[in-house]
Amino acid sequence: MPKRLSFVLPIAVLALAGALTLDLGAARQAQTSTATPAAIDPALLKAYQWRSIGPSRAGRSIAASGVKGRPKEAYSGQTGGGLWKTTDGGDTWVPVTDGLIHSSSVGAVAVAETNPDLVWIGMGESCIRGNIQPGDGVYKSTDAGKTWTHMGFKDSDAISKIRIHPTNPEVVFVAGFGKYGTPSDERGVFKTVDGGKTWRKVLFRDSKTGAVDIAIDRNNPNVMFAALWEAFRVEYSMSSGGPGSGLFKSTDGGEHWTEITRNPGLPAGIDGKIGVAVSGADSNRVYAIVENQNGGLFSSDDAGGSWKQINDGRNIRQRAFYYTHVAADPKNNDIVWALHVGTI
C-alpha cells in the first residue's frame, strides 16, 4: 500500500467538499524557478488517494489552519464540534475548546505566523446552509489552545474570516457576517491594533450586508481585499445577493476602502457571495470567485484594476452560498484552489 500523501492547504478542506485545482499555466510553470525541485514519478502519484484523516466525530468543517514552523501541527474548526488540534500530521486529533468556550460552532481559524502559540477562532457558520449553528463572537488563545479568552462580537451569529497581520500579531482583522435573519450593525470588516482589546469597524455597507472574506497581500500587508455579502437565512427561505454585495480594496492597511466591484472585466448585475485571494508569488495577481448570473473565477494581473474571466464552469459555482471559497498558491501565481462538491 502506498504511504499517505499529506497536503496543507491555505483553506479548509471540507469533509463534505473537495478542492478543484486550476493550473492556469502548466507549461509556463515548468520553465520557471517555482517548479517543484525534485520530480515525482507519475506512477507513484496515481497510486495515492484522498482519504479522511479526521477528526472522526466532529461534524462538517469550513475552517482549518496549519501552523508556520510546526509542519505537523494544525487546527480544524467544526461547525458543531468545537476546535480540534493535531500535532502529528493528522494521525490523531484532540478537542481543545470543550468546556472552555460558550458555543460549539467554529467557522474561522487563524494562527499568527510570528507566534505559533497565538490562535484566534471565530464562532458560527457563515456558509448559510439549511441547518446552521450560530456562534458568540471571537476567542483568542495565547498558549496554543490550552486556554481561551472571549474577545468580542457576542451579538454576531457568524464570523466569516479572521486574518492576522503577517508581521505584527497585534493587528487582526475580522469579517463579521452578523445576524442570519434580521438586520444588525455588527457586520462588516473590523480591525484591532492592540490584540483585540479594542475594535474599529473599518468597512461597512448597511445592516443587511455582512463581510464574508478578507485577503492580505503577503508582500505588502498594507494592500488588502475584502468581500461583502448581502444575504439572509430564515426558517422558510434564504437569499444570496443584492446591492450590498461587493468587492473592495485597501492600500493603507484596512483604514480606507475603495469599491472595485464594477472594475473592467467583472460581471454586471446582482452579485452574491464573493471569495478573494492574492497570490503570494505575485502581488499583481488577484483571484475572485463571484456568484453572479455571469460569474465564475476571475483573475487580475494589475492588483484588481482590471479582470478577466478564467473559468465559468458550474463545477466551481454550484451551491454558491456554501462553496464560494478561493485560495492562491503561495509560490506559483498560476495555481489556484477553489471548493466545490467533489474532487476532480
C-alpha positions in Angstrom: 0.0 0.0 0.0 1.3 3.5 -0.8 2.1 5.8 2.1 -0.3 8.7 2.8 0.3 11.9 0.8 -0.4 14.9 3.0 -1.3 18.3 1.8 -1.6 21.5 3.8 -4.0 23.9 2.0 -4.5 27.6 2.8 -8.2 27.0 3.0 -10.3 24.4 4.9 -10.5 21.0 3.3 -14.2 20.2 4.0 -15.4 16.8 5.0 -18.3 17.4 2.7 -16.5 19.2 -0.1 -13.4 18.8 -2.3 -10.9 21.1 -3.8 -10.6 21.9 -7.5 -7.1 22.8 -8.7 -6.9 25.1 -11.8 -3.4 25.2 -13.2 -3.6 28.2 -15.5 -0.1 27.9 -16.9 1.5 24.4 -16.5 3.8 24.9 -19.5 5.0 28.2 -18.2 5.4 26.8 -14.7 7.8 24.1 -16.0 10.1 26.8 -17.3 10.2 28.9 -14.1 12.1 28.6 -10.8 8.8 27.9 -9.0 8.6 24.4 -10.3 9.0 21.5 -7.8 12.7 20.9 -7.3 12.5 17.1 -7.4 10.2 15.4 -9.9 7.8 12.8 -8.5 7.3 9.6 -10.5 3.8 9.9 -12.1 3.1 6.2 -11.3 3.5 7.0 -7.6 1.2 9.9 -7.8 -1.5 7.8 -9.4 -1.4 5.4 -6.5 -2.2 8.0 -3.9 -5.8 8.5 -2.9 -7.6 11.2 -0.8 -8.9 9.9 2.4 -10.4 11.5 5.5 -7.9 12.0 8.3 -10.4 13.3 10.8 -11.5 14.4 13.3 -13.7 11.4 13.0 -16.7 12.6 15.1 -16.7 16.4 14.9 -19.1 17.2 12.1 -18.6 19.3 9.0 -15.8 21.9 8.7 -15.4 25.2 7.0 -12.3 26.3 8.8 -8.7 24.9 9.2 -5.2 26.2 9.6 -1.7 24.9 9.6 1.0 26.4 11.9 4.1 28.0 10.5 7.2 26.4 11.8 5.4 23.4 13.1 4.7 21.3 10.0 2.8 18.5 11.8 0.6 20.9 13.8 -2.9 22.0 12.6 -6.3 23.1 13.7 -9.7 22.1 12.4 -12.8 24.1 13.3 -16.0 22.1 13.3 -19.4 23.6 12.9 -20.9 21.7 15.7 -17.9 20.2 17.5 -15.6 23.0 18.5 -11.9 23.3 17.7 -9.7 20.2 17.2 -5.9 20.1 17.1 -3.3 17.6 15.7 0.4 17.6 16.5 1.3 14.5 14.5 0.2 15.5 11.0 -3.4 14.4 11.3 -2.9 10.9 12.7 -4.6 11.9 15.9 -6.8 14.8 16.9 -7.9 16.2 20.3 -10.6 18.7 21.1 -9.2 21.9 22.6 -12.2 24.0 23.3 -14.6 21.6 25.1 -15.8 23.2 28.3 -13.6 26.3 27.7 -15.8 28.4 25.5 -19.5 29.1 25.4 -20.5 27.8 21.9 -19.5 24.9 19.7 -19.7 26.1 16.1 -16.2 27.2 14.9 -16.4 28.9 11.4 -13.0 30.7 11.3 -9.5 29.8 12.5 -6.2 31.8 12.2 -2.7 31.2 13.7 -0.2 34.0 13.9 2.8 33.5 11.6 5.1 35.2 14.1 3.8 33.3 17.2 2.7 29.7 16.7 1.0 29.8 20.2 -1.3 32.6 19.2 -4.6 31.2 17.9 -7.8 33.0 17.0 -11.2 31.4 16.3 -14.5 32.9 15.1 -17.7 31.2 16.0 -20.8 30.4 13.9 -21.3 29.3 10.3 -21.3 32.0 7.6 -22.0 29.4 4.9 -25.7 29.6 5.4 -27.0 26.1 4.6 -30.4 24.9 5.6 -29.3 24.0 9.1 -26.7 26.3 10.6 -25.1 26.7 14.0 -24.7 30.2 15.3 -21.8 31.3 17.5 -21.0 34.0 20.0 -18.1 36.0 18.5 -14.3 35.5 18.6 -11.9 33.9 21.0 -8.2 34.1 21.4 -5.6 31.7 22.9 -2.0 32.6 23.7 -0.9 29.1 24.7 -1.8 27.1 21.6 -5.3 26.2 22.6 -4.9 25.4 26.3 -6.9 28.4 27.5 -9.2 30.9 25.7 -10.4 34.4 26.2 -13.5 35.9 24.6 -12.6 38.9 22.5 -15.9 40.4 21.4 -18.7 40.2 18.8 -21.0 38.2 21.1 -24.1 39.5 19.1 -22.9 38.2 15.8 -24.3 34.9 14.6 -21.2 34.1 12.5 -17.7 35.2 11.9 -16.7 34.6 8.3 -12.9 35.1 8.4 -10.1 36.1 10.7 -6.8 37.4 9.3 -3.7 38.2 11.3 -1.2 40.6 10.0 1.8 38.6 8.8 4.4 40.5 10.8 2.5 42.2 13.6 0.3 39.8 15.5 -1.4 42.7 17.4 -3.1 43.7 14.2 -6.1 41.4 13.4 -9.0 41.7 11.0 -12.4 40.1 11.5 -15.0 39.6 8.8 -18.4 39.7 10.6 -21.5 38.2 8.9 -23.8 39.5 11.6 -27.3 38.1 12.2 -28.6 35.3 10.0 -32.2 36.6 9.5 -32.5 40.1 10.8 -30.8 43.4 10.3 -27.8 44.0 12.6 -25.0 46.5 12.9 -22.3 44.1 14.0 -21.5 43.4 10.3 -18.5 44.2 8.0 -14.8 44.3 8.5 -13.3 45.1 11.9 -9.7 45.9 12.9 -7.8 45.8 16.1 -4.2 47.1 16.6 -3.9 46.1 20.3 -4.5 42.3 20.1 -8.3 42.5 20.4 -8.7 44.9 23.4 -10.5 47.4 21.1 -12.1 47.1 17.7 -12.9 49.6 15.0 -15.4 49.0 12.1 -13.4 49.9 9.0 -15.7 48.6 6.2 -19.5 48.7 6.5 -22.2 48.8 3.9 -25.5 48.5 5.8 -27.3 46.4 8.4 -28.3 43.7 5.9 -24.8 43.1 4.5 -22.0 41.2 6.2 -18.4 40.6 5.4 -17.5 37.2 4.0 -13.8 37.3 3.0 -10.5 39.1 3.6 -7.2 38.7 1.7 -3.9 40.4 2.7 -1.1 40.8 0.3 1.8 39.0 1.9 4.4 41.1 0.1 2.8 44.3 1.1 0.3 43.9 4.0 -1.0 47.4 3.5 -2.8 46.1 0.4 -5.9 44.2 1.3 -9.1 43.0 -0.4 -12.5 42.3 1.2 -15.8 40.9 0.1 -19.2 42.0 1.4 -22.3 39.7 1.0 -25.9 40.7 1.3 -27.6 37.5 2.4 -30.0 36.1 4.9 -31.3 32.7 6.1 -34.6 32.2 8.0 -36.5 29.0 8.7 -38.5 29.1 5.5 -36.2 30.8 2.9 -32.8 32.2 2.1 -31.5 35.0 -0.1 -28.0 35.3 -1.5 -27.1 38.5 -3.3 -28.2 42.1 -3.6 -26.9 45.7 -4.0 -24.9 45.3 -0.7 -22.6 42.6 -2.1 -19.3 43.8 -3.5 -15.5 43.6 -3.7 -13.3 46.2 -2.0 -9.6 47.1 -1.9 -7.5 49.0 0.7 -3.9 50.3 0.2 -3.4 51.6 3.8 -3.8 48.5 5.9 -7.6 48.5 6.0 -8.1 52.1 7.1 -9.9 53.2 3.9 -11.5 51.1 1.2 -12.4 51.6 -2.5 -15.1 49.6 -4.1 -13.9 47.7 -7.2 -17.0 45.6 -7.9 -17.5 47.1 -11.3 -13.9 47.4 -12.4 -13.4 46.3 -16.0 -13.9 42.6 -16.6 -16.0 41.8 -13.5 -19.6 40.9 -14.2 -22.5 43.4 -14.2 -25.8 42.7 -12.4 -26.5 41.3 -9.0 -23.6 39.8 -7.1 -24.0 37.2 -4.4 -21.1 35.6 -2.4 -17.6 36.5 -3.4 -14.3 34.9 -2.5 -10.9 36.7 -3.0 -7.2 35.7 -2.8 -3.9 37.4 -3.6 -1.0 35.4 -5.0 1.9 35.1 -2.6 4.2 34.7 -5.7 2.9 37.9 -7.5 1.1 40.7 -5.7 -0.4 41.8 -9.0 -2.2 38.5 -9.4 -5.5 38.5 -7.6 -8.3 35.9 -7.9 -12.0 36.4 -7.2 -14.7 33.8 -7.4 -18.1 35.6 -7.9 -21.6 34.4 -7.5 -23.4 36.1 -10.4 -25.5 35.1 -13.4 -22.3 35.5 -15.5 -20.0 34.7 -12.6 -17.2 32.2 -12.1 -13.5 32.6 -11.5 -11.9 35.9 -12.4 -8.2 36.9 -12.3 -6.4 40.3 -12.3 -2.8 41.0 -13.3 -2.8 44.6 -12.1 -3.8 44.2 -8.5 -7.5 44.4 -9.1 -7.5 47.3 -11.6 -8.9 45.1 -14.4 -10.1 41.5 -14.6 -10.7 38.6 -17.0 -12.9 35.6 -16.6 -10.8 32.4 -16.3 -13.5 29.8 -15.7 -17.3 29.9 -15.8 -17.8 26.2 -15.2 -20.7 25.1 -12.9 -18.4 22.7 -11.1 -16.9 25.6 -9.2 -20.1 27.7 -9.0 -22.8 25.3 -7.7 -24.2 25.7 -4.3 -22.5 29.1 -4.2 -23.7 30.1 -0.8 -21.7 27.3 0.6 -18.7 26.6 -1.7 -17.6 30.1 -2.8 -14.1 30.0 -1.5 -10.8 30.5 -3.3 -7.1 30.4 -2.4 -4.0 31.2 -4.4 -0.9 29.1 -4.3 1.9 30.8 -2.4 4.7 30.0 -4.9 3.1 29.8 -8.3 0.7 32.5 -9.5 -1.0 30.2 -12.0 -2.2 27.7 -9.4 -5.4 28.4 -7.6 -7.7 26.4 -5.4 -11.5 26.5 -5.3 -14.0 24.5 -3.3 -17.0 22.6 -4.7 -18.9 19.4 -4.1 -16.3 16.9 -5.3 -12.6 16.5 -6.1 -11.6 16.4 -9.8 
